[in-house]
């Protein structure tokens, strides 16, 4: 009997506890806590695509360019350099050309180093306006020296962008161009055996923007030696057209005058010739 009484008391105590729980911990109180966590999660927005160390690495690259430009500036004579800015129009470019002509003969090394640093920086971080820099090379250095300078700076800048993208570019390019990246990856996978021809075709024609190619190539596993050769060779025709136009800078009315029908047709013809071996091999197979 005592055992039965004990079990009855335990059951009564458990029922009393169950009756107390709703009064002390109301559903509204519990719901507010859970709801607060859900709202906080919704208000928290998308995570920044780069980690702290990735941002630190990119910042160190920027700092290196700034120190390079500072070194050039400190070796020049004291003067008014307010004209030094990135050209955004043909008028800005003409002002920059007129002021730099006097320095090019007396401070050739500083002008060359400063030009290369700015060009490579713009290519590395996808800053638009390199076409004006190519025109400036023609106006200051002539055709052959200008083409050599532009091809060197453009290839170095594209390589810098390639390696920087290999370090931090994956989350950015998936965030910015997911569809274009999927297309590029599929095309690269189909043309692995003749990848150099395909990359040359992309450099010679406006099928994909050069900035996108620079950033996406390491993500889709384009080997660097192929990327380098395609960039170095593929940029020569367009560099020649732009640098040659820079010699007659005063005759240009707009940037669109650079690429007339003959120039575009020539670039497309060279691009088609670059992929011809691939097409012939496919037809034979």
Secondary structure, DSSP 4 states (H G I P E B T S, - for coil): -HHHHHHHHHHHHHHHHHHHHHHHS-HHHHHHHHHHHHHHHHHT-PPPSS-HHHHHHHHHHHHHHHHHHHHHHHHSPS---TT-S---SHHHHHHHHHHHHHHHHHSHHHHHHHHHHHHHHHHHTT-S-HHHHHHHHHHHH-HHHHHHHHHHHHHHHHHHHHHHHHHHHHHHHHHH-HHHHHHHHHHHHHTSTTHHHHHHHHHHSTTS-HHHHHHHTTTTT--HHHHHHHHHHHHHHHHHHHHHHHHTGGG-SSGGGGS-HHHHHHHHHHHHHHHHHHHHHHHH-
